[in-house]
Amino acid sequence: MSARTNRRARWFVTGAVVVVVLGTVAAVILTRLGGEAAAGDKAPPPPVATATVTKGNLSEEETADGRLGYGAERGVSGRKQGTVTGLPEVGAVLERGKSVYTVDAKPVPLFYGTLPFYRDLAEGAEDGPDVKELEENLKALGYGGFGKPDAKFTAATAAALKKWQKKNGLPETGAFGSGDVIVQAGPVRVSKVDAQPGGPAGSELMKVTDTTRAVTVQLDQEKQALATKGAKVGLEVSGGGSSTGTITSVTSVPGEGEGTPGEKKPKVEVQITVDDAAAAGQLDSASVSVRFTKGKRDGVLTVPVGALLALAEGGYALEVDEGGKRHLVPVQTGLFAEGKVEVSGAGVREGMTVVTTS
């Protein structure tokens, strides 16, 4: 390297830091001046830190605080008239056919479905999807005889219903009341009990959640693009372990905090299932750090951010070291993430050794 080159001022990126927090990317660029070598000085250049140009995937992430639990609560109201005589314990898991609560000492069981029973049913009732839902539940509980569940309430349906009623200590009428069961999409976990024994049965009784643990995150509405249903996220469970998660729902919710409703910033609530339940251990509740992917580049060349040279005339370059001989290679930059930067250009290739400060 000539004395003329040594006297040339060069700008280096030293201690470059790319911080990806809530969408902010900052690069700290400092300068370094090359010293003058005496004429005829044959001393080798001082040792420098180097890195290798690598090819791989690069992801830019944003982190948000979440909470491990069992997902969003939903209320369960009774529709059967009478007096509440029994309620479940908080934390109880209820499955199809099990009693949710009791009215006048008679059980009100859980059925699975998405359609609330909206009318009483008996032989001769008009065909409808509620009949099919009733037959699906009876058959799943072992009370068939009516063939494939369909929309027709027949004598065979009534006979199966009587057998189910007898098993549950209910009057064997062969008729079905709209408030005889509680309908949920699947098993539920009791998160809160609102009713009291002796109170009216036709009121809100309790709150339930899903039975699998999930992570809930609230984001400012302008960050909704971070959360897409079905997308993967990274999870770090406090007191647990690391895992990935899958976004199952994204719902708009009112803002929280002080102030009038118009002053509160609207939020989006993100529900995430934990892909590896072992990461949560035995924890029912814990804080979780959730990593959302903002940008991703696959199969690109990358170097540490500290390898970038900010040239005085503009643009960037890498200082390539080939057997102790160094020269500059202009590059274009792409995604900054994970302390690395995507680089491209005619003179850059995988495996090159470049000078870096980090």
Number of C-alpha atoms within 10 A of each C-alpha: 10 9 14 9 11 14 13 12 14 15 19 26 23 21 16 21 21 18 18 18 12 11 12 9 13 12 15 12 16 13 13 11 12 13 11 12 15 9 8 8 8 8 8 8 10 5 8 10 10 19 19 18 20 18 17 12 13 21 16 20 22 17 18 14 16 23 20 24 20 23 20 15 15 14 15 19 17 23 18 20 14 16 17 24 18 20 18 16 12 14 15 14 18 19 18 20 20 16 20 26 23 20 23 13 13 17 20 23 19 24 27 21 17 12 12 15 21 10 12 13 21 19 16 10 14 11 14 13 13 23 22 17 21 22 27 19 19 21 17 13 13 11 18 21 15 18 10 11 19 17 17 19 24 15 15 15 24 21 20 19 23 20 18 20 17 12 10 17 11 15 11 16 14 19 17 20 14 15 19 21 24 24 18 19 13 15 18 22 20 23 19 18 18 13 18 15 14 13 14 19 23 16 16 15 22 23 19 26 21 21 19 14 20 26 28 24 20 22 21 14 16 11 13 17 8 16 24 15 13 12 14 19 22 19 25 19 22 17 12 16 15 17 18 17 23 19 20 16 16 19 12 15 15 13 20 12 10 8 9 8 12 9 11 13 14 18 20 21 21 23 26 30 22 23 17 13 15 13 19 25 12 9 15 11 16 15 17 24 19 25 20 20 17 15 14 12 14 10 11 17 23 26 23 25 25 25 29 29 27 19 16 11 6 8 13 21 23 26 20 24 17 11 7 10 10 15 13 14 16 19 19 13 16 14 17 24 22 16 17 21 22 25 24 15 13 9 11 17 16 14 12 15 20 24 22 24 17 16
